[in-house]
Amino acid sequence: MKSHIAILAAVLVPLSSSALGADRVLVTFTGTVSSITDPVGIFSAFSVGDPVTGRYTYGVTLPDTQPHPGYGTYRQSFWDGGGLWITVGSTEFAPWESGVLEIGVADNYPIVHDMFDLDIQTLEPADCVASSNWLMFKDLSDSAITGDALLLLAPDLSAFPLRFGQVVGYWCGPSGQDATLEFNFTSVTTVETSIQ
C-alpha cells in the first residue's frame, strides 16, 4: 500500500518575493498538534504534541467577492501569489499548483460572529487522496474585527478565543472517510506587509 503521507506531502517550491509581487501580507505561525482523527491512516506518521510551523501570504488589493456588508470573501490563486503552507514535524503540506486561497473576514456577522479564516486545497485529488489546509480565528463577542476588509497584520491571538488550524485529508477508498489533523497556535507573526 502506498504511503498516504508521501502522496499528501508533495512539497512545492515556495514562490519568490518577485513572483508574489510587492503588495502582499506574509504571516508566519507556530503551533502544536492537539488532535488527530484518522480512521484510514492518512496521518499515521504524526502524533499529538508534534510541532507545527507555517505561513500564509496574499495580496493586499484583492477584491471582495461577497456583496453582503459585514462578510468579505477574497480569493487568490497560488500562481498569483496566494498560499497557505503547514509543516508538521518535517512534512510540509504545500498548496496545490492550481489551488486557490480563500479568505473570509466577518464582522459581527450572523452565526459566525467575528471571524478570519483561510483555506486552500493542497493536493489535486489523485490516487484517492486529497487534502486541504485551513486556519480559523473566531471571536464570539464580536469585538475582534471592525469591517470586512482584508487583515493587513497577523491576527492577535488574545482577540480570538476560538482559534485552530487543520490539515484535512480525504481517502476515497472503500471507507471514503475524512481524516483531520488539528493544531493549536502558539504564535502568529507578521513578517511583511508591503504596500506600494
Salt bridges, closest charged atoms under 4 A:
GLU92 OE2 - ARG55 NH1 3.32
GLU102 OE2 - ARG75 NE 3.53
ASP142 OD1 - HIS113 ND1 3.23
GLU192 OE1 - ARG24 NH2 2.62
